[in-house]
């Protein structure tokens, strides 16, 4: 699958499920975001000097709003128009665009932080999306990922079972098989992707990223109950931070001393937007 800059890929189910998603997520997010992911994700962003951030697969813009509250200039992209419309309603001062992660219209080296908050599983061409993020990050910039564990996406339709003795077990199958999977809950019906962990690692390493942080977050300490217990037994999510090496500055300088982006367009090394 090849996309031109600004072209939007088809993500099965998201257009039809947008209203249900907005109703479930609301303005505060679902259980996993509120009680497992938000705190460690924001900790990776806070006080790091990030000035300009891109959220790929931003949905209704919730994490963009959280990053904006941290003082960052944010851009959110998502291929689902209804979700971008909701993001614009909730954050009129934000910059939200209907674009696919695999090929954007954004300039080279424009961001020092790119976030994928539970969106890689919805992207059909993972290699293209990771390469695009590498292009969009300035050297030394970070790609912060929250994703479903690969053993979690391999659990469908198994997952948690009720055993005859009353206990519960978590089962997976066909772990190494890359495949689309149908996921349905609370009126949402979408097809996303199962990939083994090696697929994500290979794509990120082949693109030239360097791993800086890896975590499998448990629910917040004050979060209790059966659901929290299951998340502690089988952590649903992982968090990774990958860095575009600083050495890319040297690779991208031309003899005149200006910075060239990965497409050869001249950019501003202080605030790397494409120069007109």
Buried (B, 14 or more C-beta within 10 A) or exposed (E): EEBEEEBBBEBBBBBEBBBBBBEBBEEEBBEBBBBBBBEBBBEBBEEBEBEBBBBBBBBBBBBBBBBBEBEBBBBBBBBBEBBBBBBBEBBEEBBBBBBBBBBBEBBBBBBBBBBBBBBBBBBBBBBBBBBBBBBBBBBEBBBBBBBBBBBBBBBBEEBEEEEEEEEBEBEBEEBEEEEEBEBEEEEBBBBBBBBBEEBBEBBBEEBBBEEEBEBEBBBBEEBEEEBBEBBEEBBBBBBBBBBBBEEBBEEBEEEEEEBBBBEEEBBBBEEBBBEE
